[in-house]
Amino acid sequence: MYPSHSEIIFHTAWTHALANPARGLSLAREKGWALTWDNQDWLYLLNQAGERQAQMHAPGKLVAAACADDGSAYVAVGAGGEIWWLAPDLHSRWERFVPHPATALALDSFGQYLTVADAGSNLSLFDCQGKPAGRFRSPRSLHHLAFVPTAPFILAGSDYGLAACFDMKGKLIWRDGLVAHIGSLTVSGSGESVILACFTEGLQRYSLQGKNLGRQSLTEPCRSAMLTFDGSHLLVAGMGPRLHWLDAEYRILSTHALEKPAAALGLAPLGDRAVIAGTDGNLIGIDLRKAPDHS
C-alpha cells in the first residue's frame, strides 16, 4: 500500500554507479526494473535490486528510451530517426525509422503500442511487431509523450509552449498553448490527473478532457515529476539536489536531500518505491516508508 498522507521516510535500498553521467531513466513500474542511458549512448537495464541485467551501446546517437510497465518491451530511439525494439538482454528484435530525428517516445503499459515523435512534427504509431499503425501531424515538434494507461489517448508536450492530447487515430482532442518550459509529463492511471513539470513555473495541471486545473508553485523550480497510479501522490525532483513528496492537494509532506540533482526519476504505481538517476551517474533505489507514529 502506498504511503499515507503522513510524513514518509526515504530509505536508500541500493545504489549503482554508471561509468558516465545519466541522461534519462524509464521504470517498468510493475516489474520494478529500470532502463537508463548515459551521455555516451550506453543503455543499461537493472533489476529491482539494482543489479545490472544487460547493457548495450547504441549504434547511433541515443535520444531517449522507454520500457513497458510490465517489463515486456524495451525501446530506444536515435537522432537519425532510428527505432530499436529490444529484448530483455537489450539485443535488437527489430529496427524501424521515422522521417526525421526522433525527439520522444512512449510505450503503452503492456508493450503493445509504441509512439515516436520526430523533429518534423510527426507522431508515428507502431505495434509490437513493428507494423506501422498510423502517422499524423502534431501542431509542433513534441518532446514529452505518455499513453494514458486505462484510456485510448496519448498525451504530449513540446519543450516549450504546448500541451496536447490525441486519440489513437491521431485526432487532436485538445491543446493548450501554455507559456512555460516543460521538463516532464506524468499522468495517473485514469488520465484524470495530467501534470507537467514546468521548471520555474511549477506544476501545470490538466484533466483528461483538457480542462486547465491551474498552476502550482513549489518552494523551488521543478525538473521532473511522477504521479502514483491513482494520482493521490506525486514525487517531484527540484532543480537542486532535493526530492519532494506531495499529496493530492500539492502539499509537501516530505523532502529528501540528494548528493547531486536528479537527471530523471521513476516511481512505482503505489508510490512505495522510486529510482533516481543522478546527474553524477549514480542510480539510487529508494523505498518510501511511512514514518513511525510516536503519538
C-alpha positions in Angstrom: 0.0 0.0 0.0 1.3 3.5 -0.9 2.4 5.8 2.0 -0.4 7.7 3.6 -0.8 11.5 3.9 1.5 11.5 6.9 5.2 12.1 6.6 7.3 9.4 4.9 10.9 8.3 5.2 13.1 7.9 2.1 15.3 4.8 2.6 18.1 4.0 0.2 17.7 0.4 -0.8 20.6 0.2 -3.3 22.9 2.3 -5.4 24.6 1.6 -8.8 27.3 3.7 -10.4 27.4 4.2 -14.1 30.6 5.0 -16.0 29.1 8.3 -17.3 26.5 10.8 -16.2 22.9 9.6 -16.8 20.7 11.4 -19.3 17.4 9.6 -18.7 15.5 6.8 -17.0 12.4 4.8 -17.6 10.9 2.5 -15.0 9.0 -0.7 -15.7 6.6 0.3 -13.0 5.0 -3.1 -12.3 8.2 -5.2 -12.6 10.4 -2.7 -10.9 13.2 -2.9 -13.5 14.9 0.3 -14.6 16.2 1.3 -18.1 18.7 4.1 -18.1 21.0 5.7 -20.6 24.1 7.9 -20.3 25.7 10.7 -22.2 28.0 8.3 -24.1 25.0 6.4 -25.7 25.2 3.4 -23.4 21.9 1.8 -22.4 21.6 -0.2 -19.1 18.9 -2.5 -17.7 18.8 -3.0 -13.9 16.6 -5.4 -11.9 14.6 -4.4 -8.8 17.7 -4.9 -6.6 19.8 -2.5 -8.7 21.8 -5.3 -10.3 22.8 -4.9 -14.0 21.0 -7.4 -16.2 22.1 -6.1 -19.6 23.8 -3.2 -21.4 24.3 -2.2 -25.0 26.0 0.7 -26.9 23.5 2.3 -29.3 24.6 2.1 -32.9 23.7 5.7 -33.3 23.2 8.8 -31.2 20.7 7.8 -28.4 17.9 10.3 -27.8 15.5 8.5 -25.5 14.3 5.1 -24.3 11.3 3.6 -22.6 10.0 0.3 -21.2 6.5 -1.1 -20.8 5.2 -1.1 -17.2 5.1 -4.9 -17.1 8.7 -5.2 -18.4 7.7 -7.0 -21.6 9.2 -4.4 -24.0 12.1 -2.0 -24.2 12.6 0.6 -27.0 15.2 3.2 -27.8 15.3 5.9 -30.5 18.1 7.8 -32.1 19.0 11.2 -33.6 18.9 9.6 -37.1 15.3 8.6 -36.7 16.2 5.1 -35.7 13.9 3.0 -33.6 15.3 -0.1 -31.8 12.9 -2.6 -30.3 14.9 -4.5 -27.7 14.7 -7.9 -26.0 15.3 -8.1 -22.2 19.0 -8.7 -23.0 18.9 -5.4 -24.9 19.6 -7.2 -28.3 17.6 -5.7 -31.1 14.4 -7.6 -32.2 13.6 -5.2 -35.0 14.6 -1.7 -36.3 12.5 0.9 -38.0 12.9 4.6 -38.9 10.9 7.8 -38.7 11.4 10.5 -41.3 13.3 13.0 -39.0 15.4 12.8 -35.9 13.4 11.3 -33.1 12.6 13.6 -30.2 10.5 11.4 -27.8 8.8 8.1 -27.4 6.3 6.3 -25.2 5.2 2.7 -24.8 1.8 1.6 -23.6 1.6 -0.2 -20.2 1.6 -3.7 -21.8 4.1 -3.1 -24.6 1.6 -3.4 -27.4 2.0 0.0 -29.0 4.8 2.5 -29.4 4.5 6.1 -30.4 7.5 8.2 -31.6 7.7 11.9 -32.1 10.2 13.4 -34.6 11.7 16.8 -35.3 9.3 17.2 -38.4 6.3 17.4 -36.0 5.2 13.9 -36.9 3.8 11.4 -34.4 4.2 7.8 -35.6 2.4 4.8 -34.1 3.7 1.2 -34.3 2.5 -2.1 -32.9 4.8 -4.5 -31.0 5.8 -6.3 -34.3 7.0 -3.1 -35.9 4.0 -2.7 -38.1 3.0 0.9 -38.7 -0.3 1.7 -37.1 -0.6 5.4 -38.1 1.3 8.6 -38.7 -0.1 12.0 -38.0 0.9 15.6 -37.6 1.2 17.5 -34.4 1.0 21.3 -34.1 4.7 21.4 -33.3 7.6 19.1 -32.6 7.0 17.1 -29.4 9.5 16.2 -26.7 7.3 14.5 -24.0 4.8 11.6 -24.6 2.7 9.3 -22.4 0.0 6.8 -23.1 -3.0 7.0 -20.7 -2.8 3.6 -19.0 -6.6 2.9 -19.0 -7.9 5.1 -21.9 -7.1 5.2 -25.6 -5.3 8.5 -25.6 -1.8 9.9 -26.0 -0.7 12.9 -24.0 2.1 15.1 -25.4 4.1 18.3 -24.8 6.8 20.2 -26.5 9.8 21.6 -24.7 8.1 25.0 -24.7 4.6 26.3 -25.2 2.3 23.3 -25.9 0.4 20.6 -24.1 -1.9 18.3 -26.2 -3.9 15.1 -26.2 -4.5 12.8 -29.2 -6.7 9.7 -29.7 -5.2 6.6 -31.2 -6.2 7.6 -34.7 -4.3 10.8 -34.5 -7.3 13.2 -33.8 -6.2 16.2 -31.8 -8.6 16.1 -28.8 -7.3 19.2 -27.1 -4.3 21.5 -26.9 -3.2 24.4 -24.7 -0.5 26.9 -25.6 0.9 27.4 -22.1 3.9 29.8 -21.8 6.4 27.6 -20.0 9.4 25.4 -20.5 8.4 21.8 -19.8 10.7 19.3 -18.1 8.5 16.2 -17.9 4.9 14.9 -18.3 3.2 12.5 -16.0 -0.4 11.1 -15.9 -2.4 9.0 -13.5 -3.9 5.6 -14.4 -7.3 7.0 -15.3 -5.8 10.1 -17.0 -7.9 12.4 -14.8 -4.7 13.9 -13.5 -2.2 15.2 -16.0 0.8 17.1 -14.7 3.6 19.0 -16.5 6.8 19.9 -14.5 7.5 23.4 -15.9 10.8 24.4 -14.3 10.4 27.9 -13.0 6.6 27.9 -13.5 6.0 25.0 -11.1 3.4 22.2 -11.8 0.8 22.8 -14.6 -2.3 20.6 -14.1 -4.9 19.4 -16.6 -7.8 16.9 -16.7 -8.0 14.3 -19.4 -10.7 16.4 -21.1 -8.2 19.3 -21.3 -9.5 21.5 -18.5 -6.8 23.7 -17.2 -6.7 23.0 -13.5 -4.2 25.7 -12.7 -0.6 26.0 -11.8 1.0 25.0 -8.5 4.2 26.7 -7.4 6.6 24.9 -5.0 9.5 26.0 -2.9 11.9 25.6 -5.9 11.7 25.1 -9.7 10.6 21.6 -10.9 12.8 19.5 -13.1 10.6 16.4 -13.3 7.5 14.8 -11.6 5.9 11.4 -11.3 2.4 10.5 -10.2 1.2 7.4 -8.4 -1.2 5.3 -10.4 -4.2 6.6 -8.5 -3.0 10.2 -8.7 -3.1 10.6 -4.9 0.6 11.4 -4.5 3.4 13.0 -6.5 7.2 12.7 -6.4 8.9 15.9 -7.6 12.6 16.5 -8.4 13.7 20.1 -8.0 16.5 21.8 -9.9 18.7 21.4 -6.8 19.6 18.1 -5.1 16.2 17.5 -3.5 13.1 15.3 -3.8 9.6 16.3 -2.6 6.7 14.0 -1.8 3.3 15.7 -2.3 -0.3 14.8 -1.7 -3.3 15.4 -3.9 -3.6 19.0 -2.7 0.1 19.5 -3.6 1.2 19.9 0.0 4.8 18.9 0.5 4.7 16.1 3.0 8.4 15.1 3.0 11.7 16.3 1.5 14.7 14.3 0.8 18.2 15.6 0.1 20.4 14.0 -2.6 24.1 14.4 -3.2 23.5 15.7 -6.7 20.4 16.9 -8.6 18.3 14.2 -10.3 18.5 13.9 -14.0 15.4 11.7 -14.1 13.2 9.6 -11.8 10.8 6.7 -11.8 8.0 5.9 -9.3 6.3 2.6 -8.7 2.4 2.6 -9.2 1.7 2.5 -5.4 4.3 5.1 -4.6 6.3 2.7 -2.3 9.5 2.6 -4.5 11.4 5.0 -6.6 14.5 5.0 -8.8 16.6 8.2 -9.2 19.2 8.8 -11.9 21.6 11.4 -10.6 23.5 13.9 -12.8 26.7 12.4 -11.4 25.9 8.9 -12.9 24.7 7.3 -9.7 21.4 5.4 -9.7 19.6 5.2 -6.4 16.8 2.8 -5.5 14.6 4.3 -2.8 11.9 2.7 -0.5 9.3 5.2 0.6 8.1 4.2 4.1 5.6 5.8 6.4 7.2 7.5 9.3 6.6 5.8 12.7 3.8 7.3 14.7 5.2 8.4 18.1 2.0 9.8 19.4 
